[in-house]
Amino acid sequence: MESAGRSVPAEKALPRFARQARDVRRQMLIEAAIRCLARGGIAAFTVDQISHEAGVSRGLINHHFKGIEDLLQAVYETMTQSMGAAAHATLSIDGGARAKLETVLDAMFTPPMFSKTSLRAWLALWGEVATNSRLRAAHRRSYDAYRLALTEAISEIARQRGRRVDAQALATTCIALMDGLWIEWCLDSSVVTREGAKRAVYEVIEARLGKLKR
């Protein structure tokens, strides 16, 4: 007779552990690919270099991804998760629209978003967005969410302070300024500092909304 407390057969438990193992291996390959991008740009984004960086066989990439283009898509989506997380985090922040805006802006000038490795990888990816339709679609999704979070916070602050502001245009301007400052800092951090870049974005917003906490 079977015991009432009999454990689940091993073969039924395997799929869960197998999924975990696949996720770990996929993430390992994605992180290795990001390091390759940061070190050598898109020219370094090859099966040979990524598999060498990850310390695995070439076949493992094709096992977990539908080729190098699929891996590139996964890398881009992983890179934008921090941006998306900053946007979504505003939904649970106490303190109102000003606190939400400050949280999103601060996240953009704090690692992992604001780091040499991250920004060098971004430079390589941005160069591909113009010619790769899959990356362009992913870019649009991530930036739409990011822009919406900024727009909503700016709009609410303007309403509270009785100011007339085109919130979406101001959010778009801030994103363009941040991207440009990221590039300048990445290329020559003696010209643009982290604090200087952050201050420049705040000054653009404060010119329309009034003083914010920094």
N, C-alpha and C positions, 0 to 999 in steps of 0.2 A: 504494500500500500504506500502511496506517495505521501510524504509529510506535507502538512498544511503550510509549513513555513519554508517549503523548498524554494531555493533561489531561481531566478529566471535563467534558463539555459544560456550558455555562453554565446551560442550562435545568434540569439535574439538581441544580445547586448552589443554585438560587434558593430552594427551599422552606426550607432551613435559615436563610438570611439573612432571608427573609420572616418566619419565626417569631420570630427575634431582634428584628426591627423591630416586630412586633406586641407582643411582650412589653415593649419599651421604651415604646411609646406607651400601653399599658395602665397601666404603672407611673407614667407621667407624669400620666395622668388621675387615678389613685388619689391621688397626692401632692397634686395640685391640690385634690381633693375634701377631703382631710384639712385643708389650710390653710383652706378655706372653712368647714368645721365648727369649727375652732379659733377663727376670727375671728367667725363669726356664728351658730353653733349650727345646729340642724337646719333652721331657716328659710332659711339660706344654702345649703343642699344642694339646689341647683336646676341644671338643665341649663345655663341661661343663665350663672349665676355661675361654675360649674365650668369651662365652656368658655372664659369670659373669663379666669379665673385661669390656665388652661393655655395660653391664646393660640391656641386651635384653633377650628374650626367646631363648631356644635352637633351636626352629623351624626356627628362622630367618636365621640362618646359612644355613640350607638346602633349604631355600626359595631363597637365593641369590647365593648359590654355589652348585655344584653337589657333595656335601660331603666334608669331611675334606681335602682330597687330592687336590680337586679343589681349596680350600681356600689356601692351602700351595703353590700351583702354583702361585696364584694371589699375595701372599705375596712376593715370590721370584721375580716376575716380577716387583712389585712395588719397591722392594729394589734395583733392578738394574737400575731403571729409572734415578736415580741421576748419576750413572756411564755413562749411555747412553747420558744423557743431557750434561755432560761434554765433551763427544766426539763430539756430534753434534754441540755444541756451538762453537767449533773451526772453523766451516765452515764460520761463520760470523764475526770472529775476524779480526780487522785490525792490521797490524804490522808484518805480515809474519809468517813463520814457527816457529821462536823462540817464539813469543808471543803465538802461538797456543799450543806449547809444554808446556810452563810455565803455561798456563791456565788449561790444563788437569792435570798436576802434582799438582798444588795448590788445585784444587778441591778435589783431593784424600786425602788431609791432612786438610780439612776444614769441619766442620759440614754442612750438616747432614751425609756425608759419614764417617768422622772421629769423632766419638762420642762413648761413652761407650755403649749406648743403641743400636746403629746401629751395632757396632762390635760384641756385644754379640749375637745379632740376626743372624749376618752373621756366627758366629761360629757354631750355631745350624744348619743353612741351609747348610753350606759346608759339614757337617757330613752326610747329607741326599743325597747330589748330587751323591755320589758314588754308591748309591743303588736305586735311583729313576730316571727312564729314562726320565720322563717329566722334572724334575729339571735339569738333565744333559743337555738336549737339550736347555733349557732356558739359562743355564750357558754358553753353547757354543756360543749361539747367542750374548749374552751381551758382553762376553769377546772378541769375534771376532771383534765386532765394536770398542771396547775399544783399542784392540791391533792394529787395522788398523789405528786409529787416531794417536796413538803414532808412529807407523812405518812410516807413511807418513810425519809427522813433523820431525822426526829424519833424514829420508832420504833426505829431502829438506835442512835441516841445513848442513848436511854432504856435499851435493853437493855444496852449497854456499861457504863452507869453504875449499873445496878441500880435504876432508878427505874420506878415504875408510872405510866404516862401513857396517856391516851386520845389517841393520836397524831393520829387523824383530826379529832377535836374541836378539838385545839390548832391544827392546820393551818388548819381552817376559821375559827377565831377570829382567827388571824394575818392571814388574807386579808381578813376583814371589817375589821379594824383598819387594815390598809394602805390599803384602798380609802377608808375614812373620812378617814385622814390625807392621802391624795392630794387629796381634795376640799377639805379645810380649807386645805391649802397653796396649792392653786390659787386659792381664793377670797380668801385673805388670808395671804400668806407672812410677815406680821409676827407672826401668832399661832402658826403652826407653821413651823418651819424644817426643811430637809432632814435635818440631823443630829439634830434633836430627834425627828422622825418615825421615823427609823431606830432611834434609841435606845429609843423607846417599844416598838417591836416586839421588839427584842432582850430588853428587860426582861420582857416577858410570857413569852417562851420560857425565859429563864434562871430565872424563878421556878419552873419545873417541871423543867428539865433541869440547872441549874447554869451556871456561867460559860462563855461562848463568846468567841471572838476577835472583836473589832470593828474 
